[in-house]
């Protein structure tokens, strides 16, 4: 099957490629109960060396520039407690960590989580972290522009491969909260 975005000739429903997804992502795909059918979550194989957004878009299609989203892990701190959250924004924007994220988490200070903490806590590879399969109980802050995008390219939890998902599905993920101004 041809992918709805990008120049991928071989897009397959993610449930058919569970073998290429890290355990947390595979578990989330298996357990999906949202209104968007999980068969519309597509897996596209890709070169891990091209996982970073700019290189990926240059190689796999300029139309991905407006349809790619990044999921980053942030850490909010208040009174000695740390709260982790995922943030999903279109890749052409940046996460407003010190404004929207800090306020939403009620944190005194918010910052991107250190790479080792993000990898350890998510069970995913750095550079491939996806909002699908984040740890239970974590808030997932989503910029409304992501949900409004027809098809969105996100990580697969690994640097190899990506997921192409209807934007509406991101509002249905566990812990998802739409946050205006998240992507600045």
Secondary structure, DSSP 8 states (H G I E B T S, - for coil): ---SSSS-S-EEEGGGGGGGS-HHHHHHHHH--SSS-GGGSEEE---GGG-SHHHHHHHH-GGGGGTBEEEEEEEEEETTEEEEEEEEEETTS-B-IIIIIHHHHT-SEEEE--HHHHHHHHTS-TT---STT--TT-EEEE-HHHHTSSEEEEE-SSSS-EEEEEGGGGGGSTTEEE-TTSB-
